[in-house]
Amino acid sequence: MPFYTYQAATEEYCDKCRDSFDILQRMDAEALIMCPECSNKVKKVISAPNVVSGKAHLTTDKTAEKKGFTKYKRAGKGVYEKVAGKGPKYISGD
């Protein structure tokens, strides 16, 4: 279930709906028309979705370095060796 953001639709508002508030709703649920705190009118705020992908987009060393990241691979117990990007050649837990 996604979170939806609402804010006051009129000049009358409470602390909850003055700026905005989030509520967890089913996708097929009706949009709220009243604030659950003060019962004044509210409107749904349209915003960019938060998309989570199951795959990493920095799968290659060149891609990571091109995007400004440093990539390390495990070289031993507690030791990591740099394979791409800027930074120290090795990182150690010692």
C-alpha positions as CSV (number, residue, x, y, z in Angstrom):
1,M,0.0,0.0,0.0
2,P,1.3,3.4,-0.9
3,F,1.5,6.6,1.2
4,Y,-0.4,9.6,0.0
5,T,0.2,13.2,1.0
6,Y,-2.6,15.6,1.8
7,Q,-2.7,19.3,2.7
8,A,-5.3,21.9,3.7
9,A,-7.5,23.0,0.8
10,T,-8.8,26.1,2.6
11,E,-7.6,28.9,4.8
12,E,-8.9,26.9,7.8
13,Y,-6.5,24.3,9.0
14,C,-5.0,22.6,12.1
15,D,-1.4,21.7,12.9
16,K,-1.8,18.4,11.1
17,C,-3.0,19.7,7.7
18,R,-1.4,23.1,7.7
19,D,1.8,22.0,5.8
20,S,1.0,18.4,4.8
21,F,0.5,14.9,6.2
22,D,1.0,11.4,4.9
23,I,-1.5,8.6,5.2
24,L,-1.2,4.9,4.2
25,Q,-4.1,4.0,1.8
26,R,-5.0,1.3,-0.6
27,M,-4.6,2.3,-4.2
28,D,-8.3,1.8,-4.8
29,A,-9.4,3.8,-1.7
30,E,-11.3,7.0,-2.2
31,A,-9.1,10.2,-1.7
32,L,-9.6,12.0,1.7
33,I,-11.8,15.1,1.5
34,M,-11.5,16.0,5.2
35,C,-8.6,16.2,7.7
36,P,-8.9,13.4,10.3
37,E,-8.0,15.9,13.0
38,C,-10.0,19.1,12.3
39,S,-12.5,17.9,9.6
40,N,-11.6,20.8,7.3
41,K,-11.2,20.2,3.6
42,V,-8.0,18.7,2.3
43,K,-6.6,17.9,-1.1
44,K,-4.2,15.2,-2.4
45,V,-0.7,16.5,-3.2
46,I,0.8,15.1,-6.4
47,S,4.4,14.3,-6.1
48,A,7.1,12.1,-7.7
49,P,6.8,8.4,-6.9
50,N,9.4,6.6,-4.8
51,V,10.4,3.7,-7.0
52,V,12.5,0.9,-5.6
53,S,14.3,-1.4,-8.1
54,G,15.4,-4.9,-7.3
55,K,18.6,-4.5,-9.4
56,A,21.6,-2.4,-8.8
57,H,22.3,0.1,-11.5
58,L,26.0,0.3,-10.9
59,T,26.8,-3.2,-11.9
60,T,30.0,-2.5,-13.8
61,D,33.2,-0.9,-12.5
62,K,33.1,1.7,-15.3
63,T,29.5,2.6,-14.6
64,A,30.3,3.1,-10.9
65,E,33.3,5.3,-11.6
66,K,31.4,7.3,-14.3
67,K,28.7,8.1,-11.8
68,G,31.3,9.3,-9.3
69,F,31.3,6.3,-7.0
70,T,34.2,4.2,-5.7
71,K,33.8,0.5,-5.9
72,Y,35.6,-2.0,-3.6
73,K,35.7,-5.8,-3.7
74,R,36.6,-8.0,-0.8
75,A,40.2,-9.0,-0.9
76,G,40.4,-10.9,2.4
77,K,39.0,-11.0,5.9
78,G,38.3,-7.3,6.7
79,V,40.2,-6.0,3.7
80,Y,38.7,-4.5,0.6
81,E,40.5,-3.5,-2.6
82,K,39.5,-0.6,-4.8
83,V,38.5,-1.7,-8.4
84,A,37.0,1.7,-9.6
85,G,36.8,5.3,-8.7
86,K,38.8,7.6,-6.4
87,G,39.9,6.8,-2.9
88,P,42.4,4.7,-1.0
89,K,43.6,1.5,-2.8
90,Y,42.7,-0.7,0.2
91,I,40.3,-0.4,3.1
92,S,40.9,-2.4,6.2
93,G,39.0,-2.9,9.5
94,D,42.3,-2.6,11.4
